[in-house]
Amino acid sequence: EKRDMEWESPWGVGFPGWHIECSAMSEKLLGTPFDIHTGGIDHIPVHHTNEIAQSECASGHEYVHYWMHGNFLNIKDGKMAKSGDDFIRLQTLIDRGISPLAYRYWLLTSHYRSAIDFSFEAIEASQTALNRLYDAYLSFGNVSGEINSAVIEKCRAFINDDLNTAQVIAYVWEYVKSTDSNANKKATLNELDKILGFNFSLQKKDAVPEEIIALAEARLLARANKDWTESDRIREEIETKGFAVKDTGDRYEISKK
């Protein structure tokens, strides 16, 4: 069967292979040299080695400045591959009620050069963590503040240190719990979202029923009167109605369970 692209050569019929395709597309779209080339660690010994050899022989100069190779995502007894029976798609997560952004959060908590083991329990824990981050963002209210440049520079330094996204996530949590104003925190998280891609600005707080607010106010009064028995009773009633109440000093936060 004749291929769409094949030509006679001194060595027989030839056609473009994987290596030359990548060199050709890279040079056409990016020019050479270009800054960053990514791929899996399995591309290092053959594919990327051939790309470098043929591109640098053709151009006479450096092909790529930086190579960034991602390690394997493992599932059960081996790496996940498209040809395998255990190939997990984003739709697989959606069908289980898991947001694709929770998967993104999970990936960002590990370094891209580290092998990671997939489990639904890990993704579900990441969804819980991301929801907590959303709750914190929403708790800052509809305010307008200043971007904390020191926080941005700190996170930029982590990113520039071999794409250390795990350190960025850890530092974001430190900042969320810091004493900076809520207005500044909201502005800073919006700026960091250009890196994180968590869609903070698209999050909306579910309307809390007046009944739940009334219970929370009654509980606040019970706490002020040091009536801990009544306070605990009201908390349990709020939870049975599908909400959670969190004490924040002399106020409270209500969230959907």
Secondary structure, DSSP 8 states (H G I E B T S, - for coil): ---SS-EEETTEEE---HHHHHHHHHHHHH-SSEEEEEEEGGGIIIIIHHHHHHHHHHHSS-SEEEEEEE--EEETTEE--TTSTT---HHHHHHTT--HHHHHHHHHTS-TTS-EE--HHHHHHHHHHHHHHHHHHHHT-S------HHHHHHHHHHHHTT--HHHHHHHHHHHHTSSS-HHHHHHHHHHHHHHH---GGG-------HHHHHHHHHHHHHHHTT-HHHHHHHHHHHHHTTEEEEEETTEEEEEE-
